[in-house]
Amino acid sequence: MAIDNNLKEFLLPEPVNRKDAVKRRRFRRSKSAPRAEHLPGKVNGTGSAACETGTESESLFGNLHPSFIKIATYLFIYLGVGVVSFYLVRHHIVGKKTNDVVDALYLCIVTMTTVGYGDLVPQSVLAKLMACAFVFLGMALVGLVLSKGADYLVEKQEVLIVKALHMRQQLGPSDIMKEIETNKTRYKFILASVFLLILITTGSIFLTFVEKLDFIDAFYCVCCTITTLGYGDRSFSTEGGRIFAIVWILMSTVCVAQFFLYLTELTTERSQKFLVQRVLTRHMTNVDLEAADLDDDGVVDAAEFILYKLKEMGKITQEDISVVMEEFEDLDVDQSGTLSVSDLALAQSSSQARLPASGQERPI
């Protein structure tokens, strides 16, 4: 009986390409738990879903992060209490004064950022104790601003800098987010550098034209301020200058701290990438094969190989593996070496059985 060629092709299995099969298997085995910062409605942990909804840019303060609001609230309370406190003891503070309220806020900012020009100095016991309290509270608040608020503002502008650096390329939202994730520290460092340069230039120009300092002294005062060196021989002495300094000092000192923080992170990241590249390009030896064989069965499977390479890269330690293995052994109730739905059900039922029933007294 003759069989149609089309029917033959339908009945016979298609030849499987080994490379394609390996790729499909690797793809299936590469699934992992979703990362928290990539859950729906969040991008980079900022709570903004601009790129997922197609909105590529939004107002800087259009959707404030809760942590930013918290830091802004703390800062407002700190400055409010500080202004009232230093205003009440204004007669116990000596130095060149302009306006009582402006001087109180200016002294609060100078104390908070540890600039300490010395142009306004507390003299009485009460004023000195207040300065001691506000400097410690201010340092803690600056730390919170660095870890939450400033970092958030920098991340909000990462999309803009990616577009600026790739103006000739047509990047979609997914491409932008991929580029940010790949070079996150680099873009943060670039942004901090740009902001710092703008603040240094702005401060130098202001001191030159408003405080009537020559450009070298103005630049010298700016450097002493942003590094919180604060010699005090040059400072903001006019009322307008101190109003400007209230905002500028806080922004510049935080920005320079961010700059050096990102510089350290960038250096560490490059060292880590160099280590990863060296590990991936180094040839495996018999000694490596023996060290990677965790179950001592004479062969190394993909999971053992990955764990060994991650340990070499410094991504994980043996202690990390041991902790995870303990959890795996607790869940592997039937001791089969694999986890299944029945294992999870048995583990859950056994853990509930160990807990005392509600409403019953614990055995003495």
LUMZA-488449 format. One record per residue (C-alpha): x, y, z. Coordinates in nm, 2 decimals. Layout:
REM LUMZA-488449
east->X north->Y up->Z $
...
This chain:
REM LUMZA-488449
east->0.00 north->0.00 up->0.00 $
east->0.15 north->0.33 up->-0.10 $
east->0.18 north->0.60 up->0.15 $
east->0.16 north->0.96 up->0.06 $
east->0.49 north->1.14 up->0.10 $
east->0.32 north->1.42 up->0.30 $
east->0.18 north->1.16 up->0.54 $
east->0.52 north->1.01 up->0.58 $
east->0.67 north->1.34 up->0.67 $
east->0.39 north->1.39 up->0.93 $
east->0.43 north->1.05 up->1.09 $
east->0.80 north->1.04 up->1.11 $
east->0.96 north->1.25 up->1.39 $
east->1.16 north->1.55 up->1.28 $
east->1.53 north->1.52 up->1.33 $
east->1.63 north->1.70 up->1.65 $
east->1.92 north->1.93 up->1.63 $
east->2.15 north->1.86 up->1.93 $
east->2.25 north->2.23 up->1.97 $
east->1.89 north->2.35 up->1.96 $
east->1.79 north->2.09 up->2.22 $
east->2.07 north->2.20 up->2.45 $
east->1.96 north->2.56 up->2.41 $
east->1.60 north->2.47 up->2.49 $
east->1.70 north->2.27 up->2.79 $
east->1.93 north->2.54 up->2.92 $
east->1.65 north->2.79 up->2.87 $
east->1.41 north->2.58 up->3.07 $
east->1.67 north->2.53 up->3.35 $
east->1.76 north->2.89 up->3.37 $
east->1.42 north->3.00 up->3.52 $
east->1.46 north->3.18 up->3.85 $
east->1.25 north->3.36 up->4.11 $
east->1.14 north->3.71 up->4.01 $
east->1.35 north->3.99 up->4.14 $
east->1.17 north->4.23 up->4.37 $
east->1.28 north->4.54 up->4.18 $
east->1.14 north->4.40 up->3.86 $
east->0.79 north->4.31 up->3.98 $
east->0.50 north->4.47 up->3.80 $
east->0.47 north->4.84 up->3.88 $
east->0.83 north->4.88 up->3.98 $
east->1.14 north->4.98 up->3.80 $
east->1.47 north->4.98 up->3.98 $
east->1.29 north->4.97 up->4.31 $
east->1.16 north->5.32 up->4.27 $
east->0.80 north->5.23 up->4.23 $
east->0.79 north->5.39 up->3.88 $
east->0.64 north->5.19 up->3.60 $
east->0.72 north->5.45 up->3.33 $
east->0.90 north->5.22 up->3.10 $
east->0.64 north->4.94 up->3.13 $
east->0.35 north->5.16 up->3.06 $
east->0.52 north->5.33 up->2.77 $
east->0.57 north->5.66 up->2.95 $
east->0.94 north->5.71 up->2.91 $
east->0.98 north->6.02 up->3.13 $
east->0.78 north->6.18 up->3.40 $
east->0.81 north->6.48 up->3.63 $
east->1.08 north->6.45 up->3.89 $
east->0.84 north->6.49 up->4.17 $
east->0.54 north->6.34 up->4.00 $
east->0.55 north->6.01 up->4.18 $
east->0.76 north->6.05 up->4.49 $
east->0.90 north->5.74 up->4.65 $
east->0.78 north->5.68 up->5.01 $
east->1.14 north->5.68 up->5.14 $
east->1.20 north->6.01 up->4.98 $
east->0.89 north->6.16 up->5.14 $
east->1.01 north->6.02 up->5.48 $
east->1.36 north->6.18 up->5.45 $
east->1.20 north->6.51 up->5.34 $
east->0.98 north->6.50 up->5.64 $
east->1.27 north->6.43 up->5.88 $
east->1.47 north->6.71 up->5.72 $
east->1.18 north->6.95 up->5.75 $
east->1.14 north->6.87 up->6.12 $
east->1.51 north->6.89 up->6.19 $
east->1.54 north->7.23 up->6.02 $
east->1.23 north->7.36 up->6.18 $
east->1.33 north->7.26 up->6.53 $
east->1.69 north->7.38 up->6.46 $
east->1.58 north->7.72 up->6.35 $
east->1.35 north->7.77 up->6.65 $
east->1.62 north->7.65 up->6.89 $
east->1.91 north->7.86 up->6.75 $
east->1.67 north->8.16 up->6.72 $
east->1.59 north->8.14 up->7.09 $
east->1.96 north->8.14 up->7.18 $
east->2.06 north->8.39 up->6.92 $
east->2.19 north->8.62 up->7.19 $
east->2.43 north->8.35 up->7.30 $
east->2.58 north->8.32 up->6.95 $
east->2.86 north->8.55 up->6.85 $
east->2.99 north->8.63 up->6.50 $
east->2.89 north->8.83 up->6.20 $
east->2.51 north->8.84 up->6.19 $
east->2.27 north->8.94 up->5.92 $
east->1.91 north->8.84 up->5.98 $
east->1.81 north->8.64 up->6.30 $
east->1.60 north->8.38 up->6.12 $
east->1.83 north->8.35 up->5.82 $
east->2.13 north->8.32 up->6.06 $
east->1.95 north->8.05 up->6.26 $
east->1.88 north->7.84 up->5.95 $
east->2.23 north->7.90 up->5.81 $
east->2.39 north->7.79 up->6.14 $
east->2.16 north->7.48 up->6.15 $
east->2.28 north->7.38 up->5.79 $
east->2.64 north->7.45 up->5.87 $
east->2.62 north->7.24 up->6.19 $
east->2.43 north->6.96 up->6.02 $
east->2.68 north->6.93 up->5.73 $
east->2.98 north->6.97 up->5.97 $
east->3.11 north->7.25 up->5.76 $
east->3.17 north->7.47 up->6.07 $
east->3.30 north->7.79 up->5.92 $
east->3.33 north->7.96 up->6.26 $
east->3.16 north->8.28 up->6.15 $
east->2.88 north->8.20 up->6.39 $
east->2.99 north->8.04 up->6.72 $
east->2.78 north->7.94 up->7.03 $
east->2.91 north->8.09 up->7.35 $
east->2.68 north->7.99 up->7.64 $
east->2.66 north->7.64 up->7.79 $
east->2.30 north->7.59 up->7.66 $
east->2.40 north->7.70 up->7.30 $
east->2.70 north->7.47 up->7.30 $
east->2.49 north->7.17 up->7.42 $
east->2.24 north->7.24 up->7.15 $
east->2.52 north->7.25 up->6.89 $
east->2.64 north->6.91 up->7.01 $
east->2.30 north->6.76 up->6.99 $
east->2.22 north->6.91 up->6.64 $
east->2.55 north->6.80 up->6.49 $
east->2.50 north->6.43 up->6.58 $
east->2.14 north->6.44 up->6.47 $
east->2.24 north->6.62 up->6.15 $
east->2.51 north->6.37 up->6.07 $
east->2.26 north->6.09 up->6.11 $
east->2.01 north->6.27 up->5.88 $
east->2.28 north->6.33 up->5.62 $
east->2.35 north->5.96 up->5.62 $
east->1.98 north->5.89 up->5.56 $
east->1.97 north->6.15 up->5.28 $
east->2.27 north->5.98 up->5.12 $
east->2.12 north->5.63 up->5.14 $
east->1.77 north->5.72 up->5.04 $
east->1.68 north->6.06 up->4.91 $
east->1.99 north->6.15 up->4.70 $
east->2.02 north->5.80 up->4.56 $
east->1.66 north->5.81 up->4.46 $
east->1.69 north->6.15 up->4.28 $
east->2.00 north->6.02 up->4.09 $
east->1.82 north->5.70 up->3.98 $
east->1.52 north->5.91 up->3.85 $
east->1.76 north->6.08 up->3.60 $
east->1.94 north->5.77 up->3.48 $
east->1.70 north->5.74 up->3.18 $
east->1.79 north->6.09 up->3.07 $
east->2.16 north->6.03 up->3.08 $
east->2.13 north->5.70 up->2.89 $
east->1.93 north->5.88 up->2.62 $
east->2.19 north->6.16 up->2.61 $
east->2.48 north->5.91 up->2.57 $
east->2.30 north->5.72 up->2.30 $
east->2.14 north->6.01 up->2.11 $
east->2.22 north->5.85 up->1.77 $
east->2.07 north->5.52 up->1.86 $
east->1.70 north->5.45 up->1.88 $
east->1.66 north->5.29 up->2.22 $
east->1.33 north->5.15 up->2.33 $
east->1.21 north->5.14 up->2.70 $
east->1.34 north->4.78 up->2.74 $
east->1.68 north->4.87 up->2.59 $
east->1.71 north->5.17 up->2.82 $
east->1.63 north->4.96 up->3.13 $
east->1.88 north->4.69 up->3.02 $
east->2.15 north->4.95 up->2.96 $
east->2.08 north->5.11 up->3.30 $
east->2.09 north->4.77 up->3.48 $
east->2.42 north->4.68 up->3.30 $
east->2.60 north->5.00 up->3.37 $
east->2.41 north->5.13 up->3.68 $
east->2.71 north->5.23 up->3.89 $
east->2.88 north->5.40 up->3.59 $
east->2.58 north->5.62 up->3.51 $
east->2.54 north->5.71 up->3.88 $
east->2.90 north->5.82 up->3.89 $
east->2.86 north->6.03 up->3.57 $
east->2.54 north->6.19 up->3.71 $
east->2.71 north->6.27 up->4.04 $
east->3.01 north->6.41 up->3.86 $
east->2.79 north->6.64 up->3.64 $
east->2.59 north->6.76 up->3.94 $
east->2.91 north->6.83 up->4.14 $
east->3.06 north->7.02 up->3.86 $
east->2.75 north->7.23 up->3.83 $
east->2.74 north->7.30 up->4.20 $
east->3.11 north->7.40 up->4.21 $
east->3.06 north->7.63 up->3.92 $
east->2.75 north->7.79 up->4.06 $
east->2.90 north->7.84 up->4.41 $
east->3.22 north->7.99 up->4.27 $
east->3.02 north->8.24 up->4.05 $
east->2.79 north->8.33 up->4.33 $
east->3.08 north->8.40 up->4.57 $
east->3.26 north->8.60 up->4.31 $
east->2.97 north->8.83 up->4.22 $
east->2.77 north->8.84 up->4.54 $
east->3.02 north->8.80 up->4.82 $
east->3.28 north->9.00 up->4.62 $
east->3.56 north->8.74 up->4.65 $
east->3.81 north->8.70 up->4.37 $
east->3.77 north->8.38 up->4.17 $
east->4.05 north->8.19 up->4.34 $
east->3.92 north->8.27 up->4.69 $
east->3.57 north->8.18 up->4.57 $
east->3.69 north->7.85 up->4.44 $
east->3.89 north->7.79 up->4.76 $
east->3.58 north->7.86 up->4.97 $
east->3.37 north->7.62 up->4.76 $
east->3.63 north->7.34 up->4.80 $
east->3.65 north->7.40 up->5.18 $
east->3.27 north->7.39 up->5.20 $
east->3.19 north->7.08 up->4.99 $
east->3.46 north->6.88 up->5.16 $
east->3.34 north->7.01 up->5.50 $
east->3.69 north->7.14 up->5.57 $
east->3.56 north->7.48 up->5.67 $
east->3.86 north->7.68 up->5.77 $
east->3.64 north->7.98 up->5.82 $
east->3.87 north->8.25 up->5.66 $
east->3.62 north->8.26 up->5.37 $
east->3.25 north->8.21 up->5.42 $
east->2.90 north->8.35 up->5.33 $
east->2.88 north->8.68 up->5.51 $
east->2.58 north->8.86 up->5.35 $
east->2.22 north->8.79 up->5.40 $
east->2.17 north->8.70 up->5.04 $
east->2.47 north->8.48 up->5.05 $
east->2.35 north->8.29 up->5.35 $
east->2.01 north->8.24 up->5.19 $
east->2.19 north->8.09 up->4.89 $
east->2.42 north->7.89 up->5.12 $
east->2.12 north->7.73 up->5.30 $
east->2.03 north->7.53 up->4.99 $
east->2.37 north->7.52 up->4.82 $
east->2.57 north->7.38 up->5.12 $
east->2.33 north->7.10 up->5.18 $
east->2.32 north->7.00 up->4.81 $
east->2.69 north->7.03 up->4.75 $
east->2.81 north->6.83 up->5.06 $
east->2.56 north->6.55 up->4.99 $
east->2.66 north->6.55 up->4.62 $
east->3.04 north->6.52 up->4.70 $
east->2.97 north->6.24 up->4.94 $
east->2.77 north->6.06 up->4.66 $
east->3.05 north->6.13 up->4.41 $
east->3.31 north->5.95 up->4.63 $
east->3.07 north->5.67 up->4.72 $
east->3.00 north->5.60 up->4.35 $
east->3.37 north->5.62 up->4.27 $
east->3.44 north->5.35 up->4.52 $
east->3.15 north->5.14 up->4.39 $
east->3.27 north->5.18 up->4.04 $
east->3.63 north->5.08 up->4.13 $
east->3.50 north->4.78 up->4.32 $
east->3.27 north->4.68 up->4.03 $
east->3.55 north->4.69 up->3.78 $
east->3.77 north->4.48 up->4.00 $
east->3.49 north->4.23 up->4.03 $
east->3.43 north->4.22 up->3.66 $
east->3.80 north->4.16 up->3.60 $
east->3.79 north->3.87 up->3.85 $
east->3.49 north->3.73 up->3.67 $
east->3.66 north->3.75 up->3.33 $
east->3.97 north->3.59 up->3.46 $
east->3.77 north->3.30 up->3.62 $
east->3.57 north->3.24 up->3.30 $
east->3.88 north->3.24 up->3.08 $
east->4.09 north->3.02 up->3.30 $
east->4.12 north->2.66 up->3.19 $
east->3.98 north->2.39 up->3.41 $
east->4.23 north->2.15 up->3.56 $
east->4.19 north->1.81 up->3.73 $
east->4.23 north->1.98 up->4.07 $
east->3.94 north->2.22 up->3.98 $
east->3.73 north->1.92 up->3.87 $
east->3.79 north->1.74 up->4.20 $
east->3.71 north->2.06 up->4.39 $
east->3.38 north->2.12 up->4.20 $
east->3.26 north->1.76 up->4.26 $
east->3.05 north->1.83 up->4.56 $
east->2.89 north->1.49 up->4.59 $
east->3.21 north->1.30 up->4.52 $
east->3.06 north->1.09 up->4.24 $
east->3.35 north->1.14 up->4.00 $
east->3.16 north->1.37 up->3.76 $
east->3.06 north->1.74 up->3.77 $
east->2.71 north->1.83 up->3.66 $
east->2.59 north->2.18 up->3.56 $
east->2.48 north->2.28 up->3.90 $
east->2.81 north->2.18 up->4.06 $
east->3.00 north->2.36 up->3.79 $
east->2.80 north->2.68 up->3.84 $
east->2.84 north->2.67 up->4.21 $
east->3.22 north->2.62 up->4.18 $
east->3.25 north->2.91 up->3.94 $
east->3.04 north->3.14 up->4.16 $
east->3.26 north->3.06 up->4.45 $
east->3.57 north->3.14 up->4.25 $
east->3.42 north->3.47 up->4.15 $
east->3.34 north->3.56 up->4.51 $
east->2.97 north->3.57 up->4.45 $
east->2.89 north->3.31 up->4.71 $
east->3.08 north->3.13 up->4.99 $
east->3.08 north->2.78 up->5.12 $
east->2.88 north->2.90 up->5.42 $
east->2.61 north->3.03 up->5.18 $
east->2.59 north->2.69 up->5.01 $
east->2.58 north->2.51 up->5.34 $
east->2.28 north->2.71 up->5.47 $
east->2.09 north->2.65 up->5.14 $
east->2.17 north->2.28 up->5.15 $
east->2.03 north->2.26 up->5.51 $
east->1.71 north->2.40 up->5.39 $
east->1.70 north->2.16 up->5.09 $
east->1.76 north->1.86 up->5.32 $
east->1.47 north->1.98 up->5.55 $
east->1.24 north->2.00 up->5.25 $
east->1.35 north->1.67 up->5.10 $
east->1.14 north->1.46 up->5.33 $
east->1.18 north->1.13 up->5.14 $
east->1.55 north->1.18 up->5.11 $
east->1.54 north->1.12 up->4.73 $
east->1.78 north->1.41 up->4.65 $
east->1.50 north->1.59 up->4.46 $
east->1.21 north->1.82 up->4.56 $
east->0.86 north->1.75 up->4.45 $
east->0.51 north->1.88 up->4.54 $
east->0.47 north->1.58 up->4.78 $
east->0.79 north->1.68 up->4.95 $
east->0.67 north->2.03 up->5.01 $
east->0.33 north->1.90 up->5.14 $
east->0.50 north->1.66 up->5.38 $
east->0.74 north->1.92 up->5.50 $
east->0.46 north->2.17 up->5.56 $
east->0.24 north->1.91 up->5.74 $
east->0.53 north->1.80 up->5.96 $
east->0.61 north->2.16 up->6.05 $
east->0.25 north->2.22 up->6.15 $
east->0.24 north->1.90 up->6.35 $
east->0.54 north->2.03 up->6.56 $
east->0.35 north->2.34 up->6.64 $
east->0.10 north->2.32 up->6.94 $
east->-0.26 north->2.32 up->6.83 $
east->-0.44 north->2.64 up->6.89 $
east->-0.64 north->2.65 up->7.21 $
east->-0.44 north->2.37 up->7.37 $
east->-0.20 north->2.41 up->7.65 $
east->0.17 north->2.36 up->7.59 $
east->0.31 north->2.04 up->7.76 $
east->0.51 north->2.12 up->8.07 $
